[in-house]
């Protein structure tokens, strides 16, 4: 259905200050956000495979 989105595959940063996750709508993009929900930041843009984000090094 158009307009639906899904957030998942979250991973905490090693210092606990950020969470990175995949947002799937018409195309998948990666985002980072603070644990309190502030500072939502889109990390990717455009088409292409972007899935299962993980922080490195762990």
C-alpha positions as CSV (number, residue, x, y, z in Angstrom):
1,X,0.0,0.0,0.0
2,X,1.3,3.5,-0.8
3,X,2.4,5.5,2.2
4,X,3.2,2.7,4.5
5,X,6.6,2.5,6.1
6,X,8.4,0.2,8.5
7,X,11.3,0.8,10.9
8,X,13.5,-2.1,12.0
9,X,16.9,-3.7,12.3
10,X,18.1,-1.2,14.9
11,X,21.6,-1.2,16.4
12,X,22.9,0.8,19.3
13,X,26.2,2.7,18.9
14,X,29.0,1.4,21.0
15,X,28.8,4.5,23.3
16,X,25.0,4.3,23.6
17,X,24.4,7.7,22.2
18,X,22.8,6.8,18.9
19,X,20.6,4.1,17.4
20,X,20.9,3.4,13.6
21,X,18.0,1.7,11.8
22,X,16.5,0.9,8.5
23,X,13.3,2.7,7.4
24,X,11.4,0.9,4.6
25,X,8.8,2.7,2.5
26,X,8.9,2.8,-1.2
27,X,12.7,2.4,-0.9
28,X,14.9,1.5,2.1
29,X,17.0,4.2,3.8
30,X,19.2,4.3,6.9
31,X,18.6,6.7,9.8
32,X,20.2,7.5,13.1
33,X,18.4,8.9,16.1
34,X,19.2,9.6,19.8
35,X,17.7,7.1,22.3
36,X,15.2,9.8,23.4
37,X,13.9,10.2,19.8
38,X,15.7,13.5,19.1
39,X,18.1,14.4,16.3
40,X,16.6,12.0,13.7
41,X,19.2,12.0,10.8
42,X,18.8,10.4,7.4
43,X,22.1,8.8,6.5
44,X,21.3,7.5,3.0
45,X,19.4,8.8,0.0
46,X,18.3,7.3,-3.3
47,X,17.9,3.8,-4.6
48,X,20.1,0.8,-4.0
49,X,20.5,-1.9,-1.4
50,X,20.6,-0.5,2.2
51,X,19.8,-2.9,4.9
52,X,20.8,-4.3,8.3
53,X,22.8,-1.3,9.5
54,X,25.5,-2.0,12.1
55,X,28.1,0.1,13.9
56,X,31.8,-0.7,13.3
57,X,33.9,-1.4,15.1
58,X,31.9,-3.2,17.7
